[in-house]
Amino acid sequence: MEKEVRSIKGNELIEYLQKKPFIRLTANNPVNILNFEIHNFSNLHIDGVIGIRSAVSSGLGWSCVPAVSAIELLNDEKIIDLDVKTMTTDHVSLWWLRSRKDSAAHSKTLLKWIGSF
């Protein structure tokens, strides 16, 4: 599929993807992310980015995730980045456990890391 997809652009790519399984986080709505309805009936809902990465890298479909969550797979060419415009502007997702009490001690390092993007 990889070589085939790389040559498809614009609306033709969207039409092509409509026929392929779309894997998504249960919390994300493809209409909000991609600005188009998914017309196929082979959607797979997963509760975590790790599951999506595993499914897509196994060739089970395509999905939308923050690039930072899949950078290693992209660099190793285990997955490819599709030229589909998304409606979000968030390039980085950051999680911080509520149970951590030492956030003040790490805030400078955290801000420096976020500023590097």
C-alpha positions in Angstrom: 0.0 0.0 0.0 2.9 2.4 0.8 4.1 2.9 -2.8 0.6 3.2 -4.1 -0.4 5.8 -1.5 2.7 8.0 -2.0 1.6 8.8 -5.6 -1.9 9.8 -4.7 -2.6 13.5 -3.9 -5.5 15.7 -2.8 -9.1 14.6 -3.2 -8.0 11.4 -4.9 -6.1 10.5 -1.7 -9.2 11.1 0.4 -11.4 9.0 -1.9 -8.8 6.2 -1.7 -8.6 6.4 2.1 -12.4 6.2 2.3 -12.1 2.6 1.1 -9.5 1.6 3.7 -10.0 0.8 7.4 -9.7 3.9 9.7 -8.3 3.3 13.2 -9.1 6.0 15.7 -8.9 6.9 19.4 -12.4 6.5 20.9 -12.1 10.1 22.1 -11.4 11.6 18.7 -14.0 12.4 16.1 -12.8 12.1 12.5 -15.1 14.9 11.3 -13.4 17.3 13.7 -9.9 16.1 12.8 -10.1 15.6 9.1 -13.1 17.6 8.2 -14.8 14.7 6.3 -17.0 11.8 7.3 -15.5 8.4 7.1 -17.7 6.5 4.7 -16.4 3.0 5.2 -17.8 0.6 7.7 -14.6 -1.0 8.9 -13.7 1.5 11.6 -11.7 0.3 14.6 -11.9 2.2 17.8 -8.9 1.9 20.2 -8.4 3.5 23.6 -4.7 4.4 23.3 -2.1 5.8 20.9 0.1 2.8 21.5 -2.7 0.5 20.2 -3.1 2.7 17.1 0.6 2.7 16.4 0.7 -1.1 16.6 -2.3 -1.6 14.4 -1.1 0.9 11.7 2.4 -0.4 11.7 1.0 -3.9 11.2 -0.8 -2.7 8.1 -4.3 -2.9 9.5 -5.3 0.6 8.4 -4.6 4.3 8.8 -5.2 6.8 11.5 -4.5 10.4 12.8 -2.2 10.8 15.7 0.2 13.5 16.8 3.4 13.2 14.8 5.5 13.1 18.0 3.7 9.9 19.1 4.9 8.1 15.9 8.2 9.8 15.1 10.2 6.6 15.7 8.0 4.6 13.3 8.2 7.4 10.7 12.0 7.6 11.0 12.3 3.8 10.6 9.8 4.0 7.6 7.5 1.4 9.3 4.7 3.9 8.6 4.3 6.8 6.2 2.8 10.2 6.7 -0.2 10.8 4.5 -0.7 14.2 2.9 -4.2 14.9 4.4 -4.9 18.3 6.0 -6.2 18.1 9.5 -8.3 20.7 11.3 -6.2 20.7 14.5 -3.2 22.9 15.2 -1.8 20.7 18.0 1.5 19.2 17.1 2.4 18.1 20.6 0.4 16.3 23.2 1.6 16.2 26.8 0.4 14.2 29.7 1.3 14.8 33.3 0.2 12.4 36.0 -2.0 14.1 38.6 -0.4 12.0 41.2 3.0 13.6 40.6 3.8 16.1 43.4 7.2 17.2 42.0 6.0 19.2 39.0 7.5 22.5 40.3 10.9 20.9 40.4 10.6 19.8 36.8 8.7 22.8 35.3 11.8 24.6 33.9 13.0 21.4 32.1 9.4 20.8 30.9 9.1 24.4 29.5 12.5 24.1 27.8 11.4 20.8 26.2 8.1 22.3 25.0 9.8 25.4 23.6 12.1 23.2 21.4 9.1 22.3 19.1 
